[in-house]
Amino acid sequence: MTIEITDNSVLSRYEITVDGVLGGFAEYHDDGSSIVFPHTLIDPSMRGRGLAAQLVRRALDDASAANRTVVAQCWYVAQFIDEHPDYAHLLAPSPPQA
């Protein structure tokens, strides 16, 4: 099984392919000071292989390498960071509550 993860900047998403077939993606957009991850999707036929974790890890590693913070609007990205506290430093500070 050959897995490849690419940053498809035209579509603003990280994509994961398995043996050349698109298995899923993590959407993002640049919010100036942060990268916002609103949605992650893995094709139902490819679930249970750890693809989402590999995909999100790559996206977060790229954000870290670029010294960017992230906003985890996607529940899976938020859960991944909760389960991997070594990525917690990437979380953008929450805006003050009124």
PyMOL commands that place a pseudoatom at each C-alpha (Angstrom):
pseudoatom trace, name=CA, resn=MET, resi=1, chain=A, elem=C, hetatm=0, pos=[0.000, 0.000, 0.000]
pseudoatom trace, name=CA, resn=THR, resi=2, chain=A, elem=C, hetatm=0, pos=[1.487, 3.330, -1.112]
pseudoatom trace, name=CA, resn=ILE, resi=3, chain=A, elem=C, hetatm=0, pos=[0.293, 6.383, 0.823]
pseudoatom trace, name=CA, resn=GLU, resi=4, chain=A, elem=C, hetatm=0, pos=[1.017, 9.908, -0.355]
pseudoatom trace, name=CA, resn=ILE, resi=5, chain=A, elem=C, hetatm=0, pos=[0.030, 13.182, 1.324]
pseudoatom trace, name=CA, resn=THR, resi=6, chain=A, elem=C, hetatm=0, pos=[0.135, 16.424, -0.633]
pseudoatom trace, name=CA, resn=ASP, resi=7, chain=A, elem=C, hetatm=0, pos=[-0.813, 20.032, -0.024]
pseudoatom trace, name=CA, resn=ASN, resi=8, chain=A, elem=C, hetatm=0, pos=[-3.232, 20.901, -2.819]
pseudoatom trace, name=CA, resn=SER, resi=9, chain=A, elem=C, hetatm=0, pos=[-2.999, 24.674, -2.432]
pseudoatom trace, name=CA, resn=VAL, resi=10, chain=A, elem=C, hetatm=0, pos=[-5.349, 25.266, -5.395]
pseudoatom trace, name=CA, resn=LEU, resi=11, chain=A, elem=C, hetatm=0, pos=[-8.182, 23.588, -3.454]
pseudoatom trace, name=CA, resn=SER, resi=12, chain=A, elem=C, hetatm=0, pos=[-6.843, 24.665, -0.014]
pseudoatom trace, name=CA, resn=ARG, resi=13, chain=A, elem=C, hetatm=0, pos=[-6.643, 21.158, 1.349]
pseudoatom trace, name=CA, resn=TYR, resi=14, chain=A, elem=C, hetatm=0, pos=[-4.229, 18.425, 2.240]
pseudoatom trace, name=CA, resn=GLU, resi=15, chain=A, elem=C, hetatm=0, pos=[-5.014, 15.249, 0.334]
pseudoatom trace, name=CA, resn=ILE, resi=16, chain=A, elem=C, hetatm=0, pos=[-4.137, 11.657, 1.108]
pseudoatom trace, name=CA, resn=THR, resi=17, chain=A, elem=C, hetatm=0, pos=[-4.010, 9.047, -1.623]
pseudoatom trace, name=CA, resn=VAL, resi=18, chain=A, elem=C, hetatm=0, pos=[-3.749, 5.294, -1.240]
pseudoatom trace, name=CA, resn=ASP, resi=19, chain=A, elem=C, hetatm=0, pos=[-2.280, 3.515, -4.259]
pseudoatom trace, name=CA, resn=GLY, resi=20, chain=A, elem=C, hetatm=0, pos=[-3.113, 6.589, -6.344]
pseudoatom trace, name=CA, resn=VAL, resi=21, chain=A, elem=C, hetatm=0, pos=[-6.750, 6.834, -5.204]
pseudoatom trace, name=CA, resn=LEU, resi=22, chain=A, elem=C, hetatm=0, pos=[-7.920, 9.863, -3.228]
pseudoatom trace, name=CA, resn=GLY, resi=23, chain=A, elem=C, hetatm=0, pos=[-8.719, 8.611, 0.257]
pseudoatom trace, name=CA, resn=GLY, resi=24, chain=A, elem=C, hetatm=0, pos=[-9.559, 11.871, 1.959]
pseudoatom trace, name=CA, resn=PHE, resi=25, chain=A, elem=C, hetatm=0, pos=[-8.643, 15.457, 2.662]
pseudoatom trace, name=CA, resn=ALA, resi=26, chain=A, elem=C, hetatm=0, pos=[-8.273, 18.096, 5.358]
pseudoatom trace, name=CA, resn=GLU, resi=27, chain=A, elem=C, hetatm=0, pos=[-9.545, 21.495, 4.262]
pseudoatom trace, name=CA, resn=TYR, resi=28, chain=A, elem=C, hetatm=0, pos=[-7.824, 24.655, 5.433]
pseudoatom trace, name=CA, resn=HIS, resi=29, chain=A, elem=C, hetatm=0, pos=[-7.777, 28.382, 4.900]
pseudoatom trace, name=CA, resn=ASP, resi=30, chain=A, elem=C, hetatm=0, pos=[-5.342, 31.102, 5.820]
pseudoatom trace, name=CA, resn=ASP, resi=31, chain=A, elem=C, hetatm=0, pos=[-6.770, 33.445, 8.426]
pseudoatom trace, name=CA, resn=GLY, resi=32, chain=A, elem=C, hetatm=0, pos=[-3.837, 35.839, 8.427]
pseudoatom trace, name=CA, resn=SER, resi=33, chain=A, elem=C, hetatm=0, pos=[-2.128, 34.838, 11.632]
pseudoatom trace, name=CA, resn=SER, resi=34, chain=A, elem=C, hetatm=0, pos=[-3.441, 31.265, 11.700]
pseudoatom trace, name=CA, resn=ILE, resi=35, chain=A, elem=C, hetatm=0, pos=[-4.322, 28.317, 9.528]
pseudoatom trace, name=CA, resn=VAL, resi=36, chain=A, elem=C, hetatm=0, pos=[-7.933, 27.278, 10.088]
pseudoatom trace, name=CA, resn=PHE, resi=37, chain=A, elem=C, hetatm=0, pos=[-8.887, 23.612, 9.666]
pseudoatom trace, name=CA, resn=PRO, resi=38, chain=A, elem=C, hetatm=0, pos=[-12.695, 23.480, 9.275]
pseudoatom trace, name=CA, resn=HIS, resi=39, chain=A, elem=C, hetatm=0, pos=[-13.197, 19.965, 7.923]
pseudoatom trace, name=CA, resn=THR, resi=40, chain=A, elem=C, hetatm=0, pos=[-11.507, 16.582, 7.508]
pseudoatom trace, name=CA, resn=LEU, resi=41, chain=A, elem=C, hetatm=0, pos=[-13.003, 13.749, 5.496]
pseudoatom trace, name=CA, resn=ILE, resi=42, chain=A, elem=C, hetatm=0, pos=[-11.882, 10.172, 4.864]
pseudoatom trace, name=CA, resn=ASP, resi=43, chain=A, elem=C, hetatm=0, pos=[-13.723, 8.087, 2.272]
pseudoatom trace, name=CA, resn=PRO, resi=44, chain=A, elem=C, hetatm=0, pos=[-15.873, 5.525, 4.120]
pseudoatom trace, name=CA, resn=SER, resi=45, chain=A, elem=C, hetatm=0, pos=[-14.273, 2.664, 2.178]
pseudoatom trace, name=CA, resn=MET, resi=46, chain=A, elem=C, hetatm=0, pos=[-10.835, 3.688, 3.508]
pseudoatom trace, name=CA, resn=ARG, resi=47, chain=A, elem=C, hetatm=0, pos=[-11.665, 4.292, 7.161]
pseudoatom trace, name=CA, resn=GLY, resi=48, chain=A, elem=C, hetatm=0, pos=[-10.020, 2.286, 9.911]
pseudoatom trace, name=CA, resn=ARG, resi=49, chain=A, elem=C, hetatm=0, pos=[-6.519, 2.503, 8.404]
pseudoatom trace, name=CA, resn=GLY, resi=50, chain=A, elem=C, hetatm=0, pos=[-5.243, 5.497, 10.373]
pseudoatom trace, name=CA, resn=LEU, resi=51, chain=A, elem=C, hetatm=0, pos=[-5.326, 7.743, 7.310]
pseudoatom trace, name=CA, resn=ALA, resi=52, chain=A, elem=C, hetatm=0, pos=[-6.922, 10.707, 9.086]
pseudoatom trace, name=CA, resn=ALA, resi=53, chain=A, elem=C, hetatm=0, pos=[-4.194, 10.689, 11.726]
pseudoatom trace, name=CA, resn=GLN, resi=54, chain=A, elem=C, hetatm=0, pos=[-1.449, 10.614, 9.082]
pseudoatom trace, name=CA, resn=LEU, resi=55, chain=A, elem=C, hetatm=0, pos=[-3.149, 13.404, 7.151]
pseudoatom trace, name=CA, resn=VAL, resi=56, chain=A, elem=C, hetatm=0, pos=[-3.645, 15.683, 10.149]
pseudoatom trace, name=CA, resn=ARG, resi=57, chain=A, elem=C, hetatm=0, pos=[-0.129, 14.997, 11.473]
pseudoatom trace, name=CA, resn=ARG, resi=58, chain=A, elem=C, hetatm=0, pos=[1.341, 16.139, 8.143]
pseudoatom trace, name=CA, resn=ALA, resi=59, chain=A, elem=C, hetatm=0, pos=[-0.797, 19.292, 8.076]
pseudoatom trace, name=CA, resn=LEU, resi=60, chain=A, elem=C, hetatm=0, pos=[0.176, 20.172, 11.651]
pseudoatom trace, name=CA, resn=ASP, resi=61, chain=A, elem=C, hetatm=0, pos=[3.847, 19.422, 10.987]
pseudoatom trace, name=CA, resn=ASP, resi=62, chain=A, elem=C, hetatm=0, pos=[3.742, 21.808, 8.026]
pseudoatom trace, name=CA, resn=ALA, resi=63, chain=A, elem=C, hetatm=0, pos=[2.079, 24.493, 10.166]
pseudoatom trace, name=CA, resn=SER, resi=64, chain=A, elem=C, hetatm=0, pos=[4.754, 24.029, 12.813]
pseudoatom trace, name=CA, resn=ALA, resi=65, chain=A, elem=C, hetatm=0, pos=[7.568, 24.222, 10.257]
pseudoatom trace, name=CA, resn=ALA, resi=66, chain=A, elem=C, hetatm=0, pos=[6.102, 27.497, 8.983]
pseudoatom trace, name=CA, resn=ASN, resi=67, chain=A, elem=C, hetatm=0, pos=[5.795, 28.871, 12.556]
pseudoatom trace, name=CA, resn=ARG, resi=68, chain=A, elem=C, hetatm=0, pos=[2.021, 29.204, 12.151]
pseudoatom trace, name=CA, resn=THR, resi=69, chain=A, elem=C, hetatm=0, pos=[-0.718, 28.682, 14.695]
pseudoatom trace, name=CA, resn=VAL, resi=70, chain=A, elem=C, hetatm=0, pos=[-3.818, 26.630, 13.949]
pseudoatom trace, name=CA, resn=VAL, resi=71, chain=A, elem=C, hetatm=0, pos=[-7.526, 26.938, 14.647]
pseudoatom trace, name=CA, resn=ALA, resi=72, chain=A, elem=C, hetatm=0, pos=[-9.042, 23.472, 15.007]
pseudoatom trace, name=CA, resn=GLN, resi=73, chain=A, elem=C, hetatm=0, pos=[-12.659, 24.001, 13.944]
pseudoatom trace, name=CA, resn=CYS, resi=74, chain=A, elem=C, hetatm=0, pos=[-12.774, 20.395, 12.740]
pseudoatom trace, name=CA, resn=TRP, resi=75, chain=A, elem=C, hetatm=0, pos=[-13.592, 18.022, 15.606]
pseudoatom trace, name=CA, resn=TYR, resi=76, chain=A, elem=C, hetatm=0, pos=[-11.039, 15.495, 14.384]
pseudoatom trace, name=CA, resn=VAL, resi=77, chain=A, elem=C, hetatm=0, pos=[-8.178, 18.004, 14.278]
pseudoatom trace, name=CA, resn=ALA, resi=78, chain=A, elem=C, hetatm=0, pos=[-9.121, 19.185, 17.786]
pseudoatom trace, name=CA, resn=GLN, resi=79, chain=A, elem=C, hetatm=0, pos=[-9.280, 15.597, 19.056]
pseudoatom trace, name=CA, resn=PHE, resi=80, chain=A, elem=C, hetatm=0, pos=[-5.934, 14.756, 17.432]
pseudoatom trace, name=CA, resn=ILE, resi=81, chain=A, elem=C, hetatm=0, pos=[-4.280, 17.689, 19.209]
pseudoatom trace, name=CA, resn=ASP, resi=82, chain=A, elem=C, hetatm=0, pos=[-5.904, 16.676, 22.513]
pseudoatom trace, name=CA, resn=GLU, resi=83, chain=A, elem=C, hetatm=0, pos=[-4.535, 13.149, 22.092]
pseudoatom trace, name=CA, resn=HIS, resi=84, chain=A, elem=C, hetatm=0, pos=[-1.086, 14.383, 20.983]
pseudoatom trace, name=CA, resn=PRO, resi=85, chain=A, elem=C, hetatm=0, pos=[-0.187, 17.206, 23.397]
pseudoatom trace, name=CA, resn=ASP, resi=86, chain=A, elem=C, hetatm=0, pos=[3.118, 17.787, 21.598]
pseudoatom trace, name=CA, resn=TYR, resi=87, chain=A, elem=C, hetatm=0, pos=[0.986, 19.705, 19.039]
pseudoatom trace, name=CA, resn=ALA, resi=88, chain=A, elem=C, hetatm=0, pos=[-0.857, 21.833, 21.636]
pseudoatom trace, name=CA, resn=HIS, resi=89, chain=A, elem=C, hetatm=0, pos=[1.615, 24.696, 21.213]
pseudoatom trace, name=CA, resn=LEU, resi=90, chain=A, elem=C, hetatm=0, pos=[0.229, 25.212, 17.698]
pseudoatom trace, name=CA, resn=LEU, resi=91, chain=A, elem=C, hetatm=0, pos=[-3.247, 26.181, 18.896]
pseudoatom trace, name=CA, resn=ALA, resi=92, chain=A, elem=C, hetatm=0, pos=[-4.049, 29.829, 18.333]
pseudoatom trace, name=CA, resn=PRO, resi=93, chain=A, elem=C, hetatm=0, pos=[-5.052, 31.668, 21.497]
pseudoatom trace, name=CA, resn=SER, resi=94, chain=A, elem=C, hetatm=0, pos=[-8.806, 31.973, 21.948]
pseudoatom trace, name=CA, resn=PRO, resi=95, chain=A, elem=C, hetatm=0, pos=[-10.178, 35.507, 21.602]
pseudoatom trace, name=CA, resn=PRO, resi=96, chain=A, elem=C, hetatm=0, pos=[-11.140, 37.134, 24.906]
pseudoatom trace, name=CA, resn=GLN, resi=97, chain=A, elem=C, hetatm=0, pos=[-14.746, 36.611, 25.990]
pseudoatom trace, name=CA, resn=ALA, resi=98, chain=A, elem=C, hetatm=0, pos=[-16.886, 39.690, 26.607]
for i in range(1, 98): cmd.bond("trace and resi %d" % i, "trace and resi %d" % (i + 1))
show_as sticks, trace
zoom trace
